[in-house]
Amino acid sequence: MATISANGELKEIELPVDLSSFLTEQGLIPSSVVVERNGEAVPPSLFRKMQLQDGDRLEIVRIVAGG
C-alpha cells in the first residue's frame, strides 16, 4: 500500500498503478481532467505510462465546457 494526496485528500492506493487507472478508479474520465503531479503538469499522453509513487501529490481539475 502507498499513500498519495489527491486535491489535498490522502488516498491509500495499491501499487503499481498508472495515473489513468487511478483517475478511472476515482470515477473520473481521464480525457476530461487536467492533472498536476508534484507541481508539474502531466500531458494526457502520459497518463497511461506514468506510474504513481508513494507520496505523490496530485492536483486534478475537471474540464468544463460551456458558454
CHARMM-style PDB file with segment names, atoms N, HN, CA, C and O in Angstrom:
ATOM      1  N   MET     1       0.844  -1.186   0.000  1.00  0.00      PROA
ATOM      2  CA  MET     1       0.000   0.000   0.000  1.00  0.00      PROA
ATOM      3  C   MET     1       0.881   1.237   0.000  1.00  0.00      PROA
ATOM      4  O   MET     1       1.994   1.240   0.526  1.00  0.00      PROA
ATOM      5  N   ALA     2       0.347   2.287  -0.606  1.00  0.00      PROA
ATOM      6  HN  ALA     2      -0.557   2.285  -1.033  1.00  0.00      PROA
ATOM      7  CA  ALA     2       1.033   3.570  -0.666  1.00  0.00      PROA
ATOM      8  C   ALA     2       0.007   4.661  -0.386  1.00  0.00      PROA
ATOM      9  O   ALA     2      -1.198   4.434  -0.494  1.00  0.00      PROA
ATOM     10  N   THR     3       0.487   5.828  -0.033  1.00  0.00      PROA
ATOM     11  HN  THR     3       1.466   6.012   0.055  1.00  0.00      PROA
ATOM     12  CA  THR     3      -0.386   6.964   0.223  1.00  0.00      PROA
ATOM     13  C   THR     3      -0.011   8.099  -0.707  1.00  0.00      PROA
ATOM     14  O   THR     3       1.160   8.462  -0.821  1.00  0.00      PROA
ATOM     15  N   ILE     4      -1.012   8.657  -1.373  1.00  0.00      PROA
ATOM     16  HN  ILE     4      -1.963   8.362  -1.281  1.00  0.00      PROA
ATOM     17  CA  ILE     4      -0.815   9.843  -2.195  1.00  0.00      PROA
ATOM     18  C   ILE     4      -1.818  10.907  -1.747  1.00  0.00      PROA
ATOM     19  O   ILE     4      -2.787  10.610  -1.048  1.00  0.00      PROA
ATOM     20  N   SER     5      -1.574  12.124  -2.154  1.00  0.00      PROA
ATOM     21  HN  SER     5      -0.787  12.365  -2.722  1.00  0.00      PROA
ATOM     22  CA  SER     5      -2.504  13.217  -1.888  1.00  0.00      PROA
ATOM     23  C   SER     5      -3.151  13.604  -3.219  1.00  0.00      PROA
ATOM     24  O   SER     5      -2.454  13.910  -4.187  1.00  0.00      PROA
ATOM     25  N   ALA     6      -4.474  13.590  -3.262  1.00  0.00      PROA
ATOM     26  HN  ALA     6      -5.040  13.341  -2.475  1.00  0.00      PROA
ATOM     27  CA  ALA     6      -5.217  13.989  -4.461  1.00  0.00      PROA
ATOM     28  C   ALA     6      -6.127  15.146  -4.070  1.00  0.00      PROA
ATOM     29  O   ALA     6      -7.093  14.968  -3.328  1.00  0.00      PROA
ATOM     30  N   ASN     7      -5.809  16.330  -4.578  1.00  0.00      PROA
ATOM     31  HN  ASN     7      -5.025  16.475  -5.181  1.00  0.00      PROA
ATOM     32  CA  ASN     7      -6.541  17.552  -4.233  1.00  0.00      PROA
ATOM     33  C   ASN     7      -6.598  17.748  -2.712  1.00  0.00      PROA
ATOM     34  O   ASN     7      -7.626  18.145  -2.164  1.00  0.00      PROA
ATOM     35  N   GLY     8      -5.481  17.464  -2.049  1.00  0.00      PROA
ATOM     36  HN  GLY     8      -4.646  17.142  -2.494  1.00  0.00      PROA
ATOM     37  CA  GLY     8      -5.375  17.671  -0.616  1.00  0.00      PROA
ATOM     38  C   GLY     8      -5.941  16.558   0.240  1.00  0.00      PROA
ATOM     39  O   GLY     8      -5.856  16.623   1.466  1.00  0.00      PROA
ATOM     40  N   GLU     9      -6.520  15.535  -0.379  1.00  0.00      PROA
ATOM     41  HN  GLU     9      -6.589  15.482  -1.375  1.00  0.00      PROA
ATOM     42  CA  GLU     9      -7.110  14.408   0.355  1.00  0.00      PROA
ATOM     43  C   GLU     9      -6.193  13.198   0.246  1.00  0.00      PROA
ATOM     44  O   GLU     9      -5.812  12.804  -0.856  1.00  0.00      PROA
ATOM     45  N   LEU    10      -5.835  12.605   1.390  1.00  0.00      PROA
ATOM     46  HN  LEU    10      -6.145  12.925   2.285  1.00  0.00      PROA
ATOM     47  CA  LEU    10      -4.971  11.425   1.373  1.00  0.00      PROA
ATOM     48  C   LEU    10      -5.742  10.214   0.878  1.00  0.00      PROA
ATOM     49  O   LEU    10      -6.874   9.965   1.294  1.00  0.00      PROA
ATOM     50  N   LYS    11      -5.105   9.463  -0.022  1.00  0.00      PROA
ATOM     51  HN  LYS    11      -4.185   9.665  -0.359  1.00  0.00      PROA
ATOM     52  CA  LYS    11      -5.709   8.260  -0.598  1.00  0.00      PROA
ATOM     53  C   LYS    11      -4.732   7.106  -0.445  1.00  0.00      PROA
ATOM     54  O   LYS    11      -3.542   7.244  -0.726  1.00  0.00      PROA
ATOM     55  N   GLU    12      -5.246   5.971   0.002  1.00  0.00      PROA
ATOM     56  HN  GLU    12      -6.213   5.860   0.231  1.00  0.00      PROA
ATOM     57  CA  GLU    12      -4.455   4.741   0.062  1.00  0.00      PROA
ATOM     58  C   GLU    12      -4.634   4.032  -1.278  1.00  0.00      PROA
ATOM     59  O   GLU    12      -5.758   3.808  -1.726  1.00  0.00      PROA
ATOM     60  N   ILE    13      -3.515   3.681  -1.910  1.00  0.00      PROA
ATOM     61  HN  ILE    13      -2.602   3.863  -1.546  1.00  0.00      PROA
ATOM     62  CA  ILE    13      -3.586   3.010  -3.211  1.00  0.00      PROA
ATOM     63  C   ILE    13      -2.694   1.775  -3.206  1.00  0.00      PROA
ATOM     64  O   ILE    13      -1.739   1.675  -2.435  1.00  0.00      PROA
ATOM     65  N   GLU    14      -3.029   0.844  -4.081  1.00  0.00      PROA
ATOM     66  HN  GLU    14      -3.805   0.925  -4.707  1.00  0.00      PROA
ATOM     67  CA  GLU    14      -2.208  -0.343  -4.306  1.00  0.00      PROA
ATOM     68  C   GLU    14      -1.272  -0.039  -5.464  1.00  0.00      PROA
ATOM     69  O   GLU    14      -1.706   0.432  -6.515  1.00  0.00      PROA
ATOM     70  N   LEU    15       0.003  -0.307  -5.270  1.00  0.00      PROA
ATOM     71  HN  LEU    15       0.356  -0.689  -4.416  1.00  0.00      PROA
ATOM     72  CA  LEU    15       0.979  -0.128  -6.347  1.00  0.00      PROA
ATOM     73  C   LEU    15       1.273  -1.475  -6.968  1.00  0.00      PROA
ATOM     74  O   LEU    15       1.181  -2.484  -6.268  1.00  0.00      PROA
ATOM     75  N   PRO    16       1.620  -1.551  -8.230  1.00  0.00      PROA
ATOM     76  CA  PRO    16       1.730  -0.433  -9.158  1.00  0.00      PROA
ATOM     77  C   PRO    16       0.369  -0.017  -9.710  1.00  0.00      PROA
ATOM     78  O   PRO    16      -0.541  -0.835  -9.849  1.00  0.00      PROA
ATOM     79  N   VAL    17       0.252   1.273 -10.019  1.00  0.00      PROA
ATOM     80  HN  VAL    17       0.990   1.938  -9.906  1.00  0.00      PROA
ATOM     81  CA  VAL    17      -0.945   1.794 -10.672  1.00  0.00      PROA
ATOM     82  C   VAL    17      -0.531   3.002 -11.506  1.00  0.00      PROA
ATOM     83  O   VAL    17       0.235   3.855 -11.057  1.00  0.00      PROA
ATOM     84  N   ASP    18      -1.053   3.054 -12.724  1.00  0.00      PROA
ATOM     85  HN  ASP    18      -1.675   2.362 -13.089  1.00  0.00      PROA
ATOM     86  CA  ASP    18      -0.754   4.212 -13.566  1.00  0.00      PROA
ATOM     87  C   ASP    18      -1.796   5.305 -13.319  1.00  0.00      PROA
ATOM     88  O   ASP    18      -2.868   5.052 -12.769  1.00  0.00      PROA
ATOM     89  N   LEU    19      -1.460   6.506 -13.734  1.00  0.00      PROA
ATOM     90  HN  LEU    19      -0.590   6.712 -14.181  1.00  0.00      PROA
ATOM     91  CA  LEU    19      -2.322   7.658 -13.486  1.00  0.00      PROA
ATOM     92  C   LEU    19      -3.702   7.483 -14.111  1.00  0.00      PROA
ATOM     93  O   LEU    19      -4.706   7.824 -13.486  1.00  0.00      PROA
ATOM     94  N   SER    20      -3.769   6.966 -15.318  1.00  0.00      PROA
ATOM     95  HN  SER    20      -2.953   6.689 -15.826  1.00  0.00      PROA
ATOM     96  CA  SER    20      -5.053   6.769 -15.990  1.00  0.00      PROA
ATOM     97  C   SER    20      -5.955   5.830 -15.189  1.00  0.00      PROA
ATOM     98  O   SER    20      -7.140   6.111 -15.009  1.00  0.00      PROA
ATOM     99  N   SER    21      -5.400   4.722 -14.711  1.00  0.00      PROA
ATOM    100  HN  SER    21      -4.438   4.494 -14.857  1.00  0.00      PROA
ATOM    101  CA  SER    21      -6.183   3.770 -13.921  1.00  0.00      PROA
ATOM    102  C   SER    21      -6.640   4.397 -12.610  1.00  0.00      PROA
ATOM    103  O   SER    21      -7.777   4.184 -12.188  1.00  0.00      PROA
ATOM    104  N   PHE    22      -5.769   5.168 -11.960  1.00  0.00      PROA
ATOM    105  HN  PHE    22      -4.846   5.340 -12.302  1.00  0.00      PROA
ATOM    106  CA  PHE    22      -6.141   5.836 -10.718  1.00  0.00      PROA
ATOM    107  C   PHE    22      -7.321   6.774 -10.950  1.00  0.00      PROA
ATOM    108  O   PHE    22      -8.274   6.784 -10.170  1.00  0.00      PROA
ATOM    109  N   LEU    23      -7.259   7.563 -12.023  1.00  0.00      PROA
ATOM    110  HN  LEU    23      -6.485   7.555 -12.657  1.00  0.00      PROA
ATOM    111  CA  LEU    23      -8.343   8.501 -12.317  1.00  0.00      PROA
ATOM    112  C   LEU    23      -9.656   7.750 -12.524  1.00  0.00      PROA
ATOM    113  O   LEU    23     -10.695   8.153 -12.001  1.00  0.00      PROA
ATOM    114  N   THR    24      -9.606   6.668 -13.280  1.00  0.00      PROA
ATOM    115  HN  THR    24      -8.762   6.341 -13.705  1.00  0.00      PROA
ATOM    116  CA  THR    24     -10.797   5.869 -13.542  1.00  0.00      PROA
ATOM    117  C   THR    24     -11.353   5.303 -12.237  1.00  0.00      PROA
ATOM    118  O   THR    24     -12.567   5.309 -12.030  1.00  0.00      PROA
ATOM    119  N   GLU    25     -10.477   4.812 -11.352  1.00  0.00      PROA
ATOM    120  HN  GLU    25      -9.491   4.807 -11.519  1.00  0.00      PROA
ATOM    121  CA  GLU    25     -10.912   4.285 -10.064  1.00  0.00      PROA
ATOM    122  C   GLU    25     -11.580   5.354  -9.195  1.00  0.00      PROA
ATOM    123  O   GLU    25     -12.395   5.039  -8.328  1.00  0.00      PROA
ATOM    124  N   GLN    26     -11.228   6.618  -9.437  1.00  0.00      PROA
ATOM    125  HN  GLN    26     -10.566   6.874 -10.142  1.00  0.00      PROA
ATOM    126  CA  GLN    26     -11.823   7.727  -8.683  1.00  0.00      PROA
ATOM    127  C   GLN    26     -13.118   8.228  -9.321  1.00  0.00      PROA
ATOM    128  O   GLN    26     -13.706   9.203  -8.853  1.00  0.00      PROA
ATOM    129  N   GLY    27     -13.561   7.561 -10.390  1.00  0.00      PROA
ATOM    130  HN  GLY    27     -13.083   6.769 -10.770  1.00  0.00      PROA
ATOM    131  CA  GLY    27     -14.802   7.937 -11.053  1.00  0.00      PROA
ATOM    132  C   GLY    27     -14.630   9.080 -12.034  1.00  0.00      PROA
ATOM    133  O   GLY    27     -15.601   9.740 -12.404  1.00  0.00      PROA
ATOM    134  N   LEU    28     -13.385   9.316 -12.459  1.00  0.00      PROA
ATOM    135  HN  LEU    28     -12.597   8.779 -12.158  1.00  0.00      PROA
ATOM    136  CA  LEU    28     -13.108  10.403 -13.404  1.00  0.00      PROA
ATOM    137  C   LEU    28     -12.779   9.835 -14.771  1.00  0.00      PROA
ATOM    138  O   LEU    28     -12.208   8.750 -14.886  1.00  0.00      PROA
ATOM    139  N   ILE    29     -13.141  10.568 -15.794  1.00  0.00      PROA
ATOM    140  HN  ILE    29     -13.605  11.449 -15.701  1.00  0.00      PROA
ATOM    141  CA  ILE    29     -12.792  10.198 -17.163  1.00  0.00      PROA
ATOM    142  C   ILE    29     -11.464  10.890 -17.475  1.00  0.00      PROA
ATOM    143  O   ILE    29     -11.405  12.120 -17.501  1.00  0.00      PROA
ATOM    144  N   PRO    30     -10.403  10.123 -17.710  1.00  0.00      PROA
ATOM    145  CA  PRO    30      -9.091  10.738 -17.910  1.00  0.00      PROA
ATOM    146  C   PRO    30      -9.050  11.842 -18.967  1.00  0.00      PROA
ATOM    147  O   PRO    30      -8.282  12.793 -18.827  1.00  0.00      PROA
ATOM    148  N   SER    31      -9.846  11.737 -20.003  1.00  0.00      PROA
ATOM    149  HN  SER    31     -10.471  10.964 -20.117  1.00  0.00      PROA
ATOM    150  CA  SER    31      -9.836  12.763 -21.050  1.00  0.00      PROA
ATOM    151  C   SER    31     -10.556  14.044 -20.636  1.00  0.00      PROA
ATOM    152  O   SER    31     -10.546  15.032 -21.370  1.00  0.00      PROA
ATOM    153  N   SER    32     -11.186  14.025 -19.446  1.00  0.00      PROA
ATOM    154  HN  SER    32     -11.194  13.223 -18.850  1.00  0.00      PROA
ATOM    155  CA  SER    32     -11.941  15.209 -19.023  1.00  0.00      PROA
ATOM    156  C   SER    32     -11.281  15.943 -17.854  1.00  0.00      PROA
ATOM    157  O   SER    32     -11.915  16.774 -17.203  1.00  0.00      PROA
ATOM    158  N   VAL    33     -10.004  15.634 -17.587  1.00  0.00      PROA
ATOM    159  HN  VAL    33      -9.489  14.959 -18.115  1.00  0.00      PROA
ATOM    160  CA  VAL    33      -9.311  16.286 -16.484  1.00  0.00      PROA
ATOM    161  C   VAL    33      -7.936  16.791 -16.907  1.00  0.00      PROA
ATOM    162  O   VAL    33      -7.358  16.343 -17.898  1.00  0.00      PROA
ATOM    163  N   VAL    34      -7.436  17.740 -16.120  1.00  0.00      PROA
ATOM    164  HN  VAL    34      -7.906  18.104 -15.316  1.00  0.00      PROA
ATOM    165  CA  VAL    34      -6.064  18.218 -16.227  1.00  0.00      PROA
ATOM    166  C   VAL    34      -5.407  17.827 -14.917  1.00  0.00      PROA
ATOM    167  O   VAL    34      -5.992  18.005 -13.848  1.00  0.00      PROA
ATOM    168  N   VAL    35      -4.179  17.289 -14.994  1.00  0.00      PROA
ATOM    169  HN  VAL    35      -3.704  17.144 -15.862  1.00  0.00      PROA
ATOM    170  CA  VAL    35      -3.521  16.792 -13.787  1.00  0.00      PROA
ATOM    171  C   VAL    35      -2.139  17.421 -13.626  1.00  0.00      PROA
ATOM    172  O   VAL    35      -1.376  17.572 -14.580  1.00  0.00      PROA
ATOM    173  N   GLU    36      -1.857  17.778 -12.384  1.00  0.00      PROA
ATOM    174  HN  GLU    36      -2.477  17.656 -11.609  1.00  0.00      PROA
ATOM    175  CA  GLU    36      -0.529  18.228 -11.994  1.00  0.00      PROA
ATOM    176  C   GLU    36      -0.017  17.215 -10.975  1.00  0.00      PROA
ATOM    177  O   GLU    36      -0.710  16.877 -10.015  1.00  0.00      PROA
ATOM    178  N   ARG    37       1.204  16.739 -11.198  1.00  0.00      PROA
ATOM    179  HN  ARG    37       1.767  17.014 -11.977  1.00  0.00      PROA
ATOM    180  CA  ARG    37       1.814  15.767 -10.271  1.00  0.00      PROA
ATOM    181  C   ARG    37       3.065  16.382  -9.681  1.00  0.00      PROA
ATOM    182  O   ARG    37       3.991  16.741 -10.409  1.00  0.00      PROA
ATOM    183  N   ASN    38       3.094  16.502  -8.381  1.00  0.00      PROA
ATOM    184  HN  ASN    38       2.342  16.210  -7.790  1.00  0.00      PROA
ATOM    185  CA  ASN    38       4.240  17.069  -7.674  1.00  0.00      PROA
ATOM    186  C   ASN    38       4.660  18.415  -8.259  1.00  0.00      PROA
ATOM    187  O   ASN    38       5.849  18.705  -8.393  1.00  0.00      PROA
ATOM    188  N   GLY    39       3.659  19.234  -8.607  1.00  0.00      PROA
ATOM    189  HN  GLY    39       2.693  18.998  -8.498  1.00  0.00      PROA
ATOM    190  CA  GLY    39       3.915  20.584  -9.086  1.00  0.00      PROA
ATOM    191  C   GLY    39       4.178  20.716 -10.569  1.00  0.00      PROA
ATOM    192  O   GLY    39       4.441  21.821 -11.043  1.00  0.00      PROA
ATOM    193  N   GLU    40       4.116  19.627 -11.321  1.00  0.00      PROA
ATOM    194  HN  GLU    40       3.902  18.729 -10.936  1.00  0.00      PROA
ATOM    195  CA  GLU    40       4.363  19.674 -12.763  1.00  0.00      PROA
ATOM    196  C   GLU    40       3.166  19.132 -13.526  1.00  0.00      PROA
ATOM    197  O   GLU    40       2.607  18.094 -13.172  1.00  0.00      PROA
ATOM    198  N   ALA    41       2.777  19.850 -14.585  1.00  0.00      PROA
ATOM    199  HN  ALA    41       3.231  20.693 -14.873  1.00  0.00      PROA
ATOM    200  CA  ALA    41       1.652  19.417 -15.421  1.00  0.00      PROA
ATOM    201  C   ALA    41       2.000  18.096 -16.107  1.00  0.00      PROA
ATOM    202  O   ALA    41       3.132  17.885 -16.542  1.00  0.00      PROA
ATOM    203  N   VAL    42       1.010  17.220 -16.191  1.00  0.00      PROA
ATOM    204  HN  VAL    42       0.091  17.392 -15.837  1.00  0.00      PROA
ATOM    205  CA  VAL    42       1.182  15.927 -16.839  1.00  0.00      PROA
ATOM    206  C   VAL    42       0.408  15.933 -18.152  1.00  0.00      PROA
ATOM    207  O   VAL    42      -0.813  16.092 -18.139  1.00  0.00      PROA
ATOM    208  N   PRO    43       1.090  15.764 -19.285  1.00  0.00      PROA
ATOM    209  CA  PRO    43       0.371  15.688 -20.555  1.00  0.00      PROA
ATOM    210  C   PRO    43      -0.523  14.447 -20.588  1.00  0.00      PROA
ATOM    211  O   PRO    43      -0.111  13.377 -20.140  1.00  0.00      PROA
ATOM    212  N   PRO    44      -1.738  14.583 -21.112  1.00  0.00      PROA
ATOM    213  CA  PRO    44      -2.646  13.425 -21.179  1.00  0.00      PROA
ATOM    214  C   PRO    44      -2.027  12.215 -21.871  1.00  0.00      PROA
ATOM    215  O   PRO    44      -2.386  11.080 -21.556  1.00  0.00      PROA
ATOM    216  N   SER    45      -1.115  12.432 -22.796  1.00  0.00      PROA
ATOM    217  HN  SER    45      -0.823  13.353 -23.052  1.00  0.00      PROA
ATOM    218  CA  SER    45      -0.476  11.313 -23.499  1.00  0.00      PROA
ATOM    219  C   SER    45       0.370  10.448 -22.560  1.00  0.00      PROA
ATOM    220  O   SER    45       0.733   9.328 -22.920  1.00  0.00      PROA
ATOM    221  N   LEU    46       0.688  10.949 -21.364  1.00  0.00      PROA
ATOM    222  HN  LEU    46       0.394  11.858 -21.072  1.00  0.00      PROA
ATOM    223  CA  LEU    46       1.496  10.186 -20.405  1.00  0.00      PROA
ATOM    224  C   LEU    46       0.672   9.536 -19.291  1.00  0.00      PROA
ATOM    225  O   LEU    46       1.229   8.817 -18.462  1.00  0.00      PROA
ATOM    226  N   PHE    47      -0.643   9.774 -19.256  1.00  0.00      PROA
ATOM    227  HN  PHE    47      -1.096  10.358 -19.929  1.00  0.00      PROA
ATOM    228  CA  PHE    47      -1.473   9.243 -18.183  1.00  0.00      PROA
ATOM    229  C   PHE    47      -1.322   7.728 -18.026  1.00  0.00      PROA
ATOM    230  O   PHE    47      -1.234   7.233 -16.902  1.00  0.00      PROA
ATOM    231  N   ARG    48      -1.292   6.988 -19.134  1.00  0.00      PROA
ATOM    232  HN  ARG    48      -1.364   7.389 -20.047  1.00  0.00      PROA
ATOM    233  CA  ARG    48      -1.192   5.521 -19.064  1.00  0.00      PROA
ATOM    234  C   ARG    48       0.227   5.050 -18.754  1.00  0.00      PROA
ATOM    235  O   ARG    48       0.413   3.945 -18.244  1.00  0.00      PROA
ATOM    236  N   LYS    49       1.219   5.867 -19.053  1.00  0.00      PROA
ATOM    237  HN  LYS    49       1.068   6.765 -19.467  1.00  0.00      PROA
ATOM    238  CA  LYS    49       2.619   5.480 -18.847  1.00  0.00      PROA
ATOM    239  C   LYS    49       3.141   5.863 -17.463  1.00  0.00      PROA
ATOM    240  O   LYS    49       4.084   5.245 -16.968  1.00  0.00      PROA
ATOM    241  N   MET    50       2.542   6.873 -16.834  1.00  0.00      PROA
ATOM    242  HN  MET    50       1.777   7.376 -17.236  1.00  0.00      PROA
ATOM    243  CA  MET    50       3.057   7.397 -15.575  1.00  0.00      PROA
ATOM    244  C   MET    50       2.599   6.536 -14.399  1.00  0.00      PROA
ATOM    245  O   MET    50       1.407   6.458 -14.101  1.00  0.00      PROA
ATOM    246  N   GLN    51       3.551   5.900 -13.743  1.00  0.00      PROA
ATOM    247  HN  GLN    51       4.519   5.964 -13.985  1.00  0.00      PROA
ATOM    248  CA  GLN    51       3.269   5.095 -12.565  1.00  0.00      PROA
ATOM    249  C   GLN    51       3.292   5.990 -11.329  1.00  0.00      PROA
ATOM    250  O   GLN    51       4.248   6.736 -11.117  1.00  0.00      PROA
ATOM    251  N   LEU    52       2.242   5.917 -10.516  1.00  0.00      PROA
ATOM    252  HN  LEU    52       1.465   5.311 -10.688  1.00  0.00      PROA
ATOM    253  CA  LEU    52       2.200   6.700  -9.293  1.00  0.00      PROA
ATOM    254  C   LEU    52       3.146   6.094  -8.264  1.00  0.00      PROA
ATOM    255  O   LEU    52       3.388   4.887  -8.252  1.00  0.00      PROA
ATOM    256  N   GLN    53       3.674   6.959  -7.400  1.00  0.00      PROA
ATOM    257  HN  GLN    53       3.477   7.939  -7.409  1.00  0.00      PROA
ATOM    258  CA  GLN    53       4.620   6.542  -6.368  1.00  0.00      PROA
ATOM    259  C   GLN    53       4.122   6.994  -5.005  1.00  0.00      PROA
ATOM    260  O   GLN    53       3.367   7.961  -4.904  1.00  0.00      PROA
ATOM    261  N   ASP    54       4.537   6.303  -3.969  1.00  0.00      PROA
ATOM    262  HN  ASP    54       5.151   5.518  -4.051  1.00  0.00      PROA
ATOM    263  CA  ASP    54       4.188   6.674  -2.606  1.00  0.00      PROA
ATOM    264  C   ASP    54       4.605   8.122  -2.359  1.00  0.00      PROA
ATOM    265  O   ASP    54       5.738   8.505  -2.654  1.00  0.00      PROA
ATOM    266  N   GLY    55       3.694   8.921  -1.821  1.00  0.00      PROA
ATOM    267  HN  GLY    55       2.774   8.610  -1.582  1.00  0.00      PROA
ATOM    268  CA  GLY    55       3.985  10.315  -1.506  1.00  0.00      PROA
ATOM    269  C   GLY    55       3.679  11.311  -2.609  1.00  0.00      PROA
ATOM    270  O   GLY    55       3.840  12.515  -2.405  1.00  0.00      PROA
ATOM    271  N   ASP    56       3.240  10.842  -3.783  1.00  0.00      PROA
ATOM    272  HN  ASP    56       3.109   9.864  -3.948  1.00  0.00      PROA
ATOM    273  CA  ASP    56       2.899  11.769  -4.865  1.00  0.00      PROA
ATOM    274  C   ASP    56       1.796  12.728  -4.414  1.00  0.00      PROA
ATOM    275  O   ASP    56       0.916  12.374  -3.630  1.00  0.00      PROA
ATOM    276  N   ARG    57       1.874  13.952  -4.938  1.00  0.00      PROA
ATOM    277  HN  ARG    57       2.589  14.239  -5.575  1.00  0.00      PROA
ATOM    278  CA  ARG    57       0.829  14.951  -4.713  1.00  0.00      PROA
ATOM    279  C   ARG    57       0.179  15.260  -6.056  1.00  0.00      PROA
ATOM    280  O   ARG    57       0.849  15.728  -6.977  1.00  0.00      PROA
ATOM    281  N   LEU    58      -1.102  15.005  -6.171  1.00  0.00      PROA
ATOM    282  HN  LEU    58      -1.646  14.625  -5.423  1.00  0.00      PROA
ATOM    283  CA  LEU    58      -1.841  15.262  -7.406  1.00  0.00      PROA
ATOM    284  C   LEU    58      -2.827  16.398  -7.198  1.00  0.00      PROA
ATOM    285  O   LEU    58      -3.489  16.490  -6.165  1.00  0.00      PROA
ATOM    286  N   GLU    59      -2.908  17.252  -8.192  1.00  0.00      PROA
ATOM    287  HN  GLU    59      -2.370  17.177  -9.031  1.00  0.00      PROA
ATOM    288  CA  GLU    59      -3.985  18.246  -8.271  1.00  0.00      PROA
ATOM    289  C   GLU    59      -4.744  17.895  -9.536  1.00  0.00      PROA
ATOM    290  O   GLU    59      -4.165  17.846 -10.621  1.00  0.00      PROA
ATOM    291  N   ILE    60      -6.031  17.653  -9.401  1.00  0.00      PROA
ATOM    292  HN  ILE    60      -6.501  17.692  -8.520  1.00  0.00      PROA
ATOM    293  CA  ILE    60      -6.855  17.211 -10.525  1.00  0.00      PROA
ATOM    294  C   ILE    60      -7.981  18.208 -10.713  1.00  0.00      PROA
ATOM    295  O   ILE    60      -8.731  18.496  -9.780  1.00  0.00      PROA
ATOM    296  N   VAL    61      -8.095  18.739 -11.934  1.00  0.00      PROA
ATOM    297  HN  VAL    61      -7.486  18.505 -12.692  1.00  0.00      PROA
ATOM    298  CA  VAL    61      -9.123  19.727 -12.256  1.00  0.00      PROA
ATOM    299  C   VAL    61      -9.959  19.187 -13.400  1.00  0.00      PROA
ATOM    300  O   VAL    61      -9.429  18.773 -14.431  1.00  0.00      PROA
ATOM    301  N   ARG    62     -11.264  19.195 -13.212  1.00  0.00      PROA
ATOM    302  HN  ARG    62     -11.694  19.532 -12.374  1.00  0.00      PROA
ATOM    303  CA  ARG    62     -12.176  18.758 -14.276  1.00  0.00      PROA
ATOM    304  C   ARG    62     -12.307  19.860 -15.327  1.00  0.00      PROA
ATOM    305  O   ARG    62     -12.399  21.043 -14.997  1.00  0.00      PROA
ATOM    306  N   ILE    63     -12.313  19.460 -16.575  1.00  0.00      PROA
ATOM    307  HN  ILE    63     -12.238  18.499 -16.843  1.00  0.00      PROA
ATOM    308  CA  ILE    63     -12.518  20.382 -17.689  1.00  0.00      PROA
ATOM    309  C   ILE    63     -14.008  20.525 -17.890  1.00  0.00      PROA
ATOM    310  O   ILE    63     -14.718  19.533 -18.061  1.00  0.00      PROA
ATOM    311  N   VAL    64     -14.491  21.774 -17.870  1.00  0.00      PROA
ATOM    312  HN  VAL    64     -13.915  22.579 -17.732  1.00  0.00      PROA
ATOM    313  CA  VAL    64     -15.906  22.045 -18.058  1.00  0.00      PROA
ATOM    314  C   VAL    64     -16.074  22.941 -19.272  1.00  0.00      PROA
ATOM    315  O   VAL    64     -15.456  24.002 -19.360  1.00  0.00      PROA
ATOM    316  N   ALA    65     -16.904  22.517 -20.197  1.00  0.00      PROA
ATOM    317  HN  ALA    65     -17.406  21.655 -20.126  1.00  0.00      PROA
ATOM    318  CA  ALA    65     -17.168  23.324 -21.390  1.00  0.00      PROA
ATOM    319  C   ALA    65     -18.489  24.036 -21.211  1.00  0.00      PROA
ATOM    320  O   ALA    65     -19.384  23.556 -20.516  1.00  0.00      PROA
ATOM    321  N   GLY    66     -18.595  25.151 -21.827  1.00  0.00      PROA
ATOM    322  HN  GLY    66     -17.868  25.541 -22.392  1.00  0.00      PROA
ATOM    323  CA  GLY    66     -19.857  25.887 -21.740  1.00  0.00      PROA
ATOM    324  C   GLY    66     -19.661  27.313 -22.228  1.00  0.00      PROA
ATOM    325  O   GLY    66     -18.579  27.702 -22.668  1.00  0.00      PROA
ATOM    326  N   GLY    67     -20.711  28.056 -22.140  1.00  0.00      PROA
ATOM    327  HN  GLY    67     -21.590  27.740 -21.783  1.00  0.00      PROA
ATOM    328  CA  GLY    67     -20.578  29.416 -22.642  1.00  0.00      PROA
ATOM    329  C   GLY    67     -21.481  30.366 -21.944  1.00  0.00      PROA
ATOM    330  OT1 GLY    67     -21.486  31.556 -22.257  1.00  0.00      PROA
TER     331      GLY     67
END
